[in-house]
Amino acid sequence: MTGKFDVTKCFADDSVNKQKGKFWENFHNLDIEKWKEDKRKIYYDNKYCDKDALPDPDATSKSLYDIHQTLWNLQSEKFNISEVIPNPKKDCELIIKEKDIHLGSDSIMSIYWHWAGNKVPFSTMQKLIEKIGSSIQERKEYNELKKEMKEKGCDTEKYLPNQLKNFIYLYLKKANTIGGFVVFPKHDKNINGRRGISAKIRDRFDLTLECIKRGYEKIFDENDLNNPLADVLKADQEFFKMFESFDNYINFFCLNSWIEDGHVLSLIDNQHLDNWDFNNGEPLPTKDNWWTFYKNIMSRLDARNKAIQDLFPEENK
Protein backbone atom coordinates (compact mmCIF):
# COMPACT_ATOMS: atom_id res chain seq x y z
CA MET A 1 0.00 0.00 0.00
CA THR A 2 1.26 3.46 -0.86
CA GLY A 3 0.25 6.74 0.76
CA LYS A 4 -0.65 7.47 4.35
CA PHE A 5 -2.74 4.95 6.29
CA ASP A 6 -4.75 6.86 8.88
CA VAL A 7 -6.05 4.79 11.80
CA THR A 8 -7.77 7.90 13.21
CA LYS A 9 -10.20 8.11 10.26
CA CYS A 10 -13.80 7.97 11.52
CA PHE A 11 -16.04 5.92 9.25
CA ALA A 12 -19.21 7.46 10.66
CA ASP A 13 -18.19 10.61 8.76
CA ASP A 14 -19.20 9.20 5.36
CA SER A 15 -22.12 7.00 6.48
CA VAL A 16 -25.50 7.74 4.91
CA ASN A 17 -28.66 5.68 5.34
CA LYS A 18 -31.09 4.68 2.60
CA GLN A 19 -33.19 7.79 3.21
CA LYS A 20 -30.02 9.91 2.72
CA GLY A 21 -29.72 10.80 6.38
CA LYS A 22 -26.09 11.52 7.28
CA PHE A 23 -24.63 10.14 10.49
CA TRP A 24 -23.57 13.37 12.16
CA GLU A 25 -26.61 15.33 10.96
CA ASN A 26 -28.85 12.71 12.53
CA PHE A 27 -26.74 12.58 15.69
CA HIS A 28 -26.90 16.36 15.93
CA ASN A 29 -30.70 16.15 15.90
CA LEU A 30 -30.83 13.59 18.71
CA ASP A 31 -32.39 14.96 21.86
CA ILE A 32 -30.74 13.08 24.72
CA GLU A 33 -33.16 14.51 27.27
CA LYS A 34 -36.11 13.36 25.18
CA TRP A 35 -34.48 9.94 24.86
CA LYS A 36 -34.52 9.71 28.65
CA GLU A 37 -38.20 10.65 28.81
CA ASP A 38 -39.47 8.59 25.87
CA LYS A 39 -37.48 5.48 26.78
CA ARG A 40 -36.89 4.74 23.09
CA LYS A 41 -33.82 2.97 21.83
CA ILE A 42 -31.67 5.03 19.49
CA TYR A 43 -31.53 2.93 16.36
CA TYR A 44 -28.80 2.40 13.87
CA ASP A 45 -29.81 2.13 10.23
CA ASN A 46 -31.77 -1.01 9.37
CA LYS A 47 -34.98 -1.95 7.58
CA TYR A 48 -37.11 -0.96 10.59
CA CYS A 49 -35.68 2.54 10.89
CA ASP A 50 -36.64 5.85 9.39
CA LYS A 51 -34.39 8.58 8.00
CA ASP A 52 -33.58 9.84 11.50
CA ALA A 53 -31.76 6.63 12.48
CA LEU A 54 -27.99 6.77 12.73
CA PRO A 55 -26.52 5.34 9.51
CA ASP A 56 -24.50 2.25 10.38
CA PRO A 57 -20.92 2.36 9.04
CA ASP A 58 -21.02 -1.45 8.96
CA ALA A 59 -23.56 -1.21 6.16
CA THR A 60 -23.11 2.18 4.55
CA SER A 61 -19.48 3.35 4.73
CA LYS A 62 -17.80 2.54 1.42
CA SER A 63 -14.47 3.81 2.74
CA LEU A 64 -14.65 1.33 5.63
CA TYR A 65 -15.00 -1.54 3.19
CA ASP A 66 -12.15 -0.18 1.09
CA ILE A 67 -9.94 -0.29 4.18
CA HIS A 68 -11.11 -3.82 5.07
CA GLN A 69 -10.22 -4.85 1.53
CA THR A 70 -6.75 -3.30 1.78
CA LEU A 71 -5.95 -4.69 5.22
CA TRP A 72 -7.13 -8.26 4.85
CA ASN A 73 -5.71 -8.64 1.35
CA LEU A 74 -2.40 -7.53 2.84
CA GLN A 75 -2.71 -10.12 5.60
CA SER A 76 -3.87 -12.85 3.22
CA GLU A 77 -0.40 -13.03 1.72
CA LYS A 78 0.56 -14.85 4.92
CA PHE A 79 -2.46 -17.15 4.97
CA ASN A 80 -3.10 -17.60 1.26
CA ILE A 81 -6.60 -16.12 1.43
CA SER A 82 -8.26 -15.22 -1.85
CA GLU A 83 -8.89 -11.68 -2.99
CA VAL A 84 -11.58 -9.76 -1.16
CA ILE A 85 -13.68 -7.34 -3.22
CA PRO A 86 -16.63 -5.01 -2.58
CA ASN A 87 -20.04 -6.04 -3.88
CA PRO A 88 -21.62 -2.91 -5.44
CA LYS A 89 -25.12 -4.40 -5.85
CA LYS A 90 -26.19 -4.36 -2.19
CA ASP A 91 -25.25 -2.70 1.06
CA CYS A 92 -21.47 -2.75 1.30
CA GLU A 93 -20.17 -6.30 1.21
CA LEU A 94 -16.92 -8.17 0.68
CA ILE A 95 -16.40 -11.48 -1.11
CA ILE A 96 -13.70 -14.10 -0.82
CA LYS A 97 -14.05 -15.12 -4.44
CA GLU A 98 -12.27 -18.45 -4.33
CA LYS A 99 -14.65 -19.82 -1.68
CA ASP A 100 -17.67 -17.62 -2.44
CA ILE A 101 -17.78 -16.44 1.18
CA HIS A 102 -19.55 -13.12 1.62
CA LEU A 103 -18.33 -10.88 4.44
CA GLY A 104 -19.87 -8.00 6.32
CA SER A 105 -18.25 -5.52 8.67
CA ASP A 106 -19.11 -5.64 12.37
CA SER A 107 -18.38 -3.06 15.07
CA ILE A 108 -16.72 -4.55 18.13
CA MET A 109 -17.38 -1.41 20.21
CA SER A 110 -20.46 -1.31 22.43
CA ILE A 111 -20.92 0.67 25.63
CA TYR A 112 -24.75 0.50 25.55
CA TRP A 113 -25.19 4.27 25.35
CA HIS A 114 -28.20 4.02 23.00
CA TRP A 115 -30.19 1.39 24.89
CA ALA A 116 -33.60 2.39 26.27
CA GLY A 117 -36.99 0.93 27.08
CA ASN A 118 -39.38 -0.12 29.81
CA LYS A 119 -38.15 -3.71 30.00
CA VAL A 120 -35.04 -5.20 31.57
CA PRO A 121 -32.23 -5.16 30.49
CA PHE A 122 -32.83 -2.10 28.29
CA SER A 123 -34.30 -0.02 31.11
CA THR A 124 -31.43 -1.07 33.39
CA MET A 125 -28.79 0.11 30.95
CA GLN A 126 -30.65 3.33 30.17
CA LYS A 127 -30.75 4.21 33.88
CA LEU A 128 -27.06 3.37 34.15
CA ILE A 129 -26.13 5.67 31.26
CA GLU A 130 -28.32 8.41 32.73
CA LYS A 131 -26.47 8.07 36.04
CA ILE A 132 -23.13 8.21 34.26
CA GLY A 133 -24.23 11.33 32.44
CA SER A 134 -25.28 13.12 35.62
CA SER A 135 -21.69 13.41 36.87
CA ILE A 136 -19.65 12.78 33.76
CA GLN A 137 -17.89 16.15 33.77
CA GLU A 138 -16.15 15.02 36.96
CA ARG A 139 -14.72 11.84 35.42
CA LYS A 140 -11.06 11.86 34.44
CA GLU A 141 -11.88 9.41 31.62
CA TYR A 142 -14.13 12.00 29.99
CA ASN A 143 -11.58 14.76 30.35
CA GLU A 144 -8.81 12.52 29.02
CA LEU A 145 -10.97 11.70 25.99
CA LYS A 146 -11.61 15.41 25.40
CA LYS A 147 -7.89 16.14 25.57
CA GLU A 148 -7.02 13.30 23.20
CA MET A 149 -9.66 14.21 20.63
CA LYS A 150 -8.76 17.91 20.80
CA GLU A 151 -5.20 16.98 19.88
CA LYS A 152 -6.62 15.16 16.87
CA GLY A 153 -8.48 18.28 15.74
CA CYS A 154 -11.94 17.30 16.97
CA ASP A 155 -14.40 19.90 18.28
CA THR A 156 -14.44 18.75 21.90
CA GLU A 157 -17.16 21.15 23.01
CA LYS A 158 -19.56 20.61 20.15
CA TYR A 159 -22.49 19.56 22.35
CA LEU A 160 -21.86 21.46 25.56
CA PRO A 161 -23.52 22.14 27.93
CA ASN A 162 -25.00 18.63 27.46
CA GLN A 163 -21.99 16.76 28.80
CA LEU A 164 -23.43 13.29 28.14
CA LYS A 165 -24.10 14.00 24.49
CA ASN A 166 -20.67 15.58 24.16
CA PHE A 167 -19.08 12.46 25.66
CA ILE A 168 -21.03 10.16 23.33
CA TYR A 169 -20.05 12.29 20.34
CA LEU A 170 -16.34 12.04 21.20
CA TYR A 171 -16.68 8.32 21.92
CA LEU A 172 -18.30 7.71 18.52
CA LYS A 173 -15.63 9.75 16.73
CA LYS A 174 -13.00 7.45 18.23
CA ALA A 175 -14.89 4.14 18.33
CA ASN A 176 -15.69 4.23 14.61
CA THR A 177 -12.04 4.01 13.57
CA ILE A 178 -10.71 0.86 11.91
CA GLY A 179 -9.62 -0.76 15.20
CA GLY A 180 -13.29 -0.89 16.13
CA PHE A 181 -14.32 -3.17 13.24
CA VAL A 182 -13.89 -6.76 12.13
CA VAL A 183 -15.46 -8.84 9.36
CA PHE A 184 -17.63 -11.96 9.68
CA PRO A 185 -19.39 -14.17 7.12
CA LYS A 186 -22.59 -12.46 6.04
CA HIS A 187 -25.88 -14.37 5.78
CA ASP A 188 -29.34 -14.44 7.36
CA LYS A 189 -28.23 -15.92 10.71
CA ASN A 190 -24.75 -14.49 10.96
CA ILE A 191 -22.48 -13.90 13.95
CA ASN A 192 -22.97 -10.14 13.69
CA GLY A 193 -26.69 -10.37 14.31
CA ARG A 194 -26.68 -13.35 16.64
CA ARG A 195 -24.20 -11.95 19.15
CA GLY A 196 -26.20 -8.73 19.31
CA ILE A 197 -29.52 -10.34 20.17
CA SER A 198 -28.18 -13.15 22.36
CA ALA A 199 -29.00 -12.59 26.04
CA LYS A 200 -25.85 -14.61 26.81
CA ILE A 201 -23.53 -12.25 24.92
CA ARG A 202 -25.27 -8.85 24.73
CA ASP A 203 -22.99 -7.63 21.93
CA ARG A 204 -19.80 -8.00 23.99
CA PHE A 205 -16.89 -8.74 21.70
CA ASP A 206 -14.81 -10.42 24.42
CA LEU A 207 -17.59 -12.99 24.88
CA THR A 208 -17.86 -13.32 21.10
CA LEU A 209 -14.14 -14.10 20.92
CA GLU A 210 -14.54 -16.67 23.70
CA CYS A 211 -17.24 -18.37 21.62
CA ILE A 212 -14.91 -18.41 18.61
CA LYS A 213 -12.08 -19.81 20.75
CA ARG A 214 -14.34 -22.60 21.99
CA GLY A 215 -15.39 -23.25 18.41
CA TYR A 216 -11.79 -23.96 17.46
CA GLU A 217 -11.26 -26.08 20.59
CA LYS A 218 -14.38 -28.19 20.02
CA ILE A 219 -13.74 -28.50 16.26
CA PHE A 220 -16.87 -26.43 15.61
CA ASP A 221 -19.23 -28.77 17.44
CA GLU A 222 -22.70 -27.30 16.97
CA ASN A 223 -23.91 -29.15 20.09
CA ASP A 224 -21.60 -27.35 22.53
CA LEU A 225 -24.13 -26.30 25.18
CA ASN A 226 -21.79 -23.70 26.71
CA ASN A 227 -21.31 -21.81 23.46
CA PRO A 228 -24.30 -19.71 22.32
CA LEU A 229 -22.74 -19.31 18.85
CA ALA A 230 -21.93 -22.99 18.35
CA ASP A 231 -24.39 -23.55 15.52
CA VAL A 232 -23.43 -20.44 13.53
CA LEU A 233 -19.72 -21.20 14.01
CA LYS A 234 -20.42 -24.65 12.61
CA ALA A 235 -22.14 -23.04 9.62
CA ASP A 236 -19.18 -20.68 9.13
CA GLN A 237 -16.44 -23.23 9.80
CA GLU A 238 -15.08 -22.98 6.25
CA PHE A 239 -14.21 -19.34 6.95
CA PHE A 240 -12.65 -19.99 10.36
CA LYS A 241 -10.70 -23.03 9.16
CA MET A 242 -8.93 -20.79 6.68
CA PHE A 243 -6.87 -19.56 9.65
CA GLU A 244 -6.19 -23.10 10.96
CA SER A 245 -6.14 -22.05 14.62
CA PHE A 246 -7.52 -19.49 17.04
CA ASP A 247 -4.06 -17.99 17.51
CA ASN A 248 -3.70 -17.48 13.77
CA TYR A 249 -7.18 -15.93 13.62
CA ILE A 250 -6.22 -13.47 16.39
CA ASN A 251 -2.92 -12.58 14.72
CA PHE A 252 -4.54 -12.16 11.33
CA PHE A 253 -7.08 -9.63 12.55
CA CYS A 254 -4.64 -7.83 14.91
CA LEU A 255 -6.74 -8.75 17.96
CA ASN A 256 -3.84 -9.51 20.29
CA SER A 257 -4.85 -6.76 22.74
CA TRP A 258 -7.99 -8.80 23.52
CA ILE A 259 -5.90 -11.86 24.43
CA GLU A 260 -3.37 -12.84 27.09
CA ASP A 261 -1.30 -16.01 26.58
CA GLY A 262 -4.02 -17.48 24.39
CA HIS A 263 -6.82 -16.61 26.82
CA VAL A 264 -9.59 -14.11 26.05
CA LEU A 265 -9.65 -11.26 28.58
CA SER A 266 -12.90 -10.11 30.13
CA LEU A 267 -13.85 -6.49 29.52
CA ILE A 268 -15.38 -6.42 32.99
CA ASP A 269 -12.39 -7.43 35.12
CA ASN A 270 -9.55 -8.50 32.78
CA GLN A 271 -9.83 -12.10 34.00
CA HIS A 272 -9.47 -15.02 31.61
CA LEU A 273 -12.81 -16.17 30.20
CA ASP A 274 -11.93 -19.89 29.94
CA ASN A 275 -14.35 -20.81 32.72
CA TRP A 276 -17.07 -18.34 31.79
CA ASP A 277 -20.47 -20.01 32.06
CA PHE A 278 -22.66 -18.68 29.27
CA ASN A 279 -25.67 -20.38 30.83
CA ASN A 280 -25.37 -18.52 34.14
CA GLY A 281 -23.08 -15.54 33.60
CA GLU A 282 -24.48 -12.00 33.37
CA PRO A 283 -22.88 -10.24 30.38
CA LEU A 284 -23.96 -6.64 31.08
CA PRO A 285 -21.77 -4.25 33.06
CA THR A 286 -23.10 -2.67 36.25
CA LYS A 287 -22.79 0.78 37.82
CA ASP A 288 -19.80 -0.54 39.79
CA ASN A 289 -17.79 -1.73 36.80
CA TRP A 290 -19.05 0.24 33.79
CA TRP A 291 -16.10 2.63 33.78
CA THR A 292 -13.67 -0.30 33.99
CA PHE A 293 -15.56 -1.84 31.09
CA TYR A 294 -15.30 1.43 29.16
CA LYS A 295 -11.57 1.87 29.83
CA ASN A 296 -10.84 -1.71 28.79
CA ILE A 297 -12.68 -1.49 25.50
CA MET A 298 -11.04 1.84 24.66
CA SER A 299 -7.54 0.66 25.55
CA ARG A 300 -8.01 -2.39 23.33
CA LEU A 301 -9.15 -0.10 20.55
CA ASP A 302 -5.98 1.99 20.93
CA ALA A 303 -3.76 -1.10 20.93
CA ARG A 304 -5.47 -2.60 17.90
CA ASN A 305 -5.24 0.65 15.93
CA LYS A 306 -1.52 0.71 16.69
CA ALA A 307 -1.14 -2.93 15.62
CA ILE A 308 -2.92 -2.15 12.34
CA GLN A 309 -0.76 0.92 11.81
CA ASP A 310 2.31 -1.26 12.37
CA LEU A 311 1.34 -3.34 9.34
CA PHE A 312 2.71 -0.40 7.34
CA PRO A 313 6.23 0.04 8.76
CA GLU A 314 7.39 2.33 5.95
CA GLU A 315 4.81 4.90 6.99
CA ASN A 316 5.96 4.83 10.61
CA LYS A 317 9.51 5.98 9.87
N, C-alpha and C positions, 0 to 999 in steps of 0.2 A: 504494500500500500504506500502510495506517495501522498505528500501533503500532511497537514496537521490533523491528528486524531484527538478530538476534544471530548474527554469523558465528563465534562461539566455541561454538555449540551442537554437541554431539557426538551423531551419529546412531547410534552403537553403543548409546547409553543405552536406546533403546526398541526395539532389535532382538531378535526372538524367533523361533527356528526352528520348523519344523513340529511338532516334538516338545515344544514349549513351553519349550525351554531358552533362558534369557536370556543375552545376550552376556557381561555382566560376571560373572554366576554361573559360566558355563562357563570364562571366562578365569581366574577365581579358583581353579578346580579343576585347572587345567593344572599339571603338574609339569615344570618346565623341565629339571630334572636327569634325569628319566625320559625326556624327549624326546631328550636327548643319548644316552642309553644305548640306547633302542629304535630310534632312527633312523627315526622315523615322522613324516611330514609332519603339521603341525597344520592340519586342514581347516577351511575355512569352509563354511557350510551349503549343501549341494546334495543331490541325490537319492542319492548314495552314502554320505552321512554319517549318523551316529546323533545322538542328542539331545545328546551332549557336544561336537559341533562348534560352532564360533563362528558364531552367526547373522550372515549377511551383510547389512549395511545396504542394499546394492544391491538386495536382493530383499525384505527384510522390514521396513524402516523406513518406515512411512507418513508420518512427519513429513518425511523426506528428500524424498519425492515431492511432498509439499505445497509444499516450498520450491522444488524444480525447477519446479513448475507456476507459482508466483508469479514467479520470476526470468525464465523464458524467455517467459512471456506478456508481462512488462514489456518485454523486449527485442524481442519480435516486433512491437511497434508501429513499430519502425524498419525492419523487414524484411518486414512484411506476412505474418507466419507465423500460421497458423490457431491456434485455441485448443487448448491442451494440457490433457487431463483424465486423472485416474487411472482405471484399469480395476479395479473391485472384484472381478472374477470370478476372478482369478489372483493369482500373486505380484504385488507392486506393479508397475504399468506405466503409461505415459503414451501418449496417442494424439494425433497431429495429425489432427484429424477430416477436414479438407478433403481431405487426400491419403491418408488411411487408413494413415499411417505409425505403427507402434508403436515406442515408445522405452523403453529400460531404462537405469537408472543404472549407472555404471561408475566404480570408484575409480581415480584416477590416481596413487595413492601405493603404492609397493612398495619395501621395503628388504630383502626376502627373509628376514625374521626367522623365518618358520614353515617354511622349506624343510628337508627331511631325507630321508635315504635312503642306500642303499649304492651307488647309481650316480651317476656324474657327469651333470649338474652339481649335483644335489641334495646329494650328499655334500660337494662342494666348498664350497657356500654354507653348509651346516650347520657345517662346521669353521671357516669364516670368522666366523660369528656367535658360535660358542663362543669363539674367540680374542678377539673384541671384548668379549665378556662377562667375560673373565678379568681385564681391567684397566679396565673401563668407569668405575669410580668415580674414576679419575684423569683422565678426559677432560673438558675444559672444555665440550664440547658437551652432555654429559649434565648437568653442573651448571647450565649455562645453561637447559636445558629444565626442570629441577626448579624453578629460580627463577621462570621464566615461568609455569609451571603453578600454582605456589603462589600467585602474584599473582592468578591466575584462580580461586582457591578450591579447587584440586584437592589431594587428599591425596597429597603427593609422596613419602611414605615408606610407602605402603600395602603394598609387597611387600619391604621390607627384612627381613632382610639379603641377600636375593637381588637383587643390583643389576641383573642382566640383565633379570629379570622386571619389576622396577620401571621400568627404562628403556622396555621394550616397552609397559608399561601407559601411561606418560606419552605415548609416541609415538602410541599408538592413540587416546588421548583427544584429541590435537591433529589427527592425520591424518584422522580421521573427521568433520571439520567440512566445511562446504559447499565450500570451496575445493579440497577433495580429491576432488570428484566431477564428472563430466560425464554427458551422455546420448548414446547411440548408438542407431541403429535396432536393434530387437530381433527376431531370428528364429533359426532353427536354426544357421546358420553366420555369426554376427554378429561384428563387430569385437571386442567385449568378450571373447568366448571365444577367437577366433583369435589375438589378440595375446598372450594368456596362454600358449597352448600352442606358439606359434611359437618354434623355437630361434633364429630370426634377430631376435627382438624381446625375448623373455623378460619380457614385461609392462612394459617400460619405456615410459613415456608420451612421452618425447622422441622415441624412435624411431617410436612410433605417429603422432605429429604429422608427422614427416618423411615417413611413408608417405602421409598425407593431403595434405600439400603436393605431393608428386609426383603424386598423383592429380589434383589441380587442374591441374598443369602439363602432364600428359600427356592431359588431357581424359578421365580415367578409363579409360585403356587397360588392359584386363584382361591384356594380354600383356606388360606391363612387367616384365622379368625381374629388375630391381633394386628391386622393390617387393613384399614378401611379402604385402601386403594388396590387391594390385591387383584381384583378382577380386571380393573382397567390397566394395571401394570402387565397382567397376563396378555391382554389384548394388544398392548404396545410393546411386547417383548422384543420384536424385531428391531425396533428403534434402540432400546436400551442395550441389547446384545451387541450392537455396533461398537460399543465402548469396552466390551469384554468384562469389565469389573466396575464396582462402585467407585474405587479410587480413580480409575481412568475417567469415569464420568465427571467426577468432581474436578479433576485437573483440567479436563477439556473445557468445561464451562467456567473456569476460574472461581470456583466456589470454596476454595480452601479456607477462607475466613469463617465459614460455617461449620468447620470440622476441626477436631483435635485428635490426632493419632488415630484417625479412621473412625472416630465416634462423632455423631452429630451433636452439636451443642444446643442446649435449650435457650431460647430467647428470654425465658423467664428468670433463670438462675444460673445459666452457663454450665449446668450439670450435663453429663452424658445422657442421651435419650435411649440407650440400649434397653433399659428395663421399663420404659414408658408403657403404661397399660392404656391402650386406646379405648378399652371398654369401660374404664373407670376414671381415667384422667380428665381433668377440666382444662380445656385448651385456652380459655380466655384469661387475659391478665386481670388483676384486681387493682383497687386503689392503692394497695400497698406495694405493688411491683410494676405498675404501668410505666413509670419513668425508667426503671431498669430495663424493661422490655423495649422501650423507645431507644434508649442509649445503645443497647445491643444491636438492634436492627440498623441503626444509623452507622455504628462503627463497622459493621459488616459490609454495609454499602460502601463506605470509604475504602475499606481494604480491597473490596472487589473491583472498584473503579481503578485503584492503583494497579492491581494485578492485570487488568485489561490494558491499561496504559503501557505496562511493561512488555506487552506483546509487540510493541513497536519501539525497540531500543534506540533506533536511529533518531527518533524524534525526542528522546529524553536526554540527548547529549547537550 
